Amino acid sequence: MHARTILAILALVFLVAAALRLARDGGQIKPASKTWLLVGGIFAAVSGWLWFK
């Protein structure tokens, strides 16, 4: 399995975790959900860069 595929899957996992955390917090962005979003965004950016490189 390629690194770009693994990173894309991890990005999806982290972004889903962020969405669940946001839903649990009533739609307010708190430090935990901000962290999940940041990590998911980083993984998505790196994965996108690898896919379109």
C-alpha positions in Angstrom: 0.0 0.0 0.0 1.4 3.4 -0.9 2.0 6.2 1.6 -0.4 8.5 -0.2 -3.2 6.0 0.3 -2.4 5.5 4.0 -2.2 9.2 4.6 -5.6 9.7 2.8 -7.2 7.1 5.0 -5.7 8.6 8.1 -6.9 12.1 7.0 -10.4 10.7 6.7 -10.2 9.1 10.1 -9.0 12.3 11.8 -11.6 14.4 10.0 -14.4 12.0 11.1 -13.1 12.2 14.6 -13.2 16.0 14.4 -16.8 15.9 13.2 -17.8 13.5 16.0 -16.1 15.8 18.5 -17.8 18.9 17.1 -21.2 17.1 17.3 -20.5 16.1 20.9 -19.5 19.7 21.8 -22.7 21.1 20.2 -21.0 22.6 17.2 -18.6 24.7 19.2 -14.9 24.5 18.2 -13.0 23.6 21.4 -9.3 22.7 21.8 -9.9 19.0 21.2 -11.9 19.4 18.0 -9.4 22.1 16.8 -6.6 19.6 17.3 -8.4 16.8 15.4 -9.2 19.3 12.6 -5.5 20.5 12.4 -4.1 16.9 12.3 -6.7 15.9 9.7 -5.9 18.9 7.6 -2.2 18.3 7.7 -2.7 14.6 6.7 -5.1 15.7 3.9 -2.6 18.3 2.6 0.3 16.0 2.6 -1.8 13.2 1.0 -3.1 15.7 -1.7 0.4 16.8 -2.4 1.6 13.2 -2.9 -1.4 12.4 -5.2 -0.9 15.4 -7.4 2.9 15.5 -7.3 
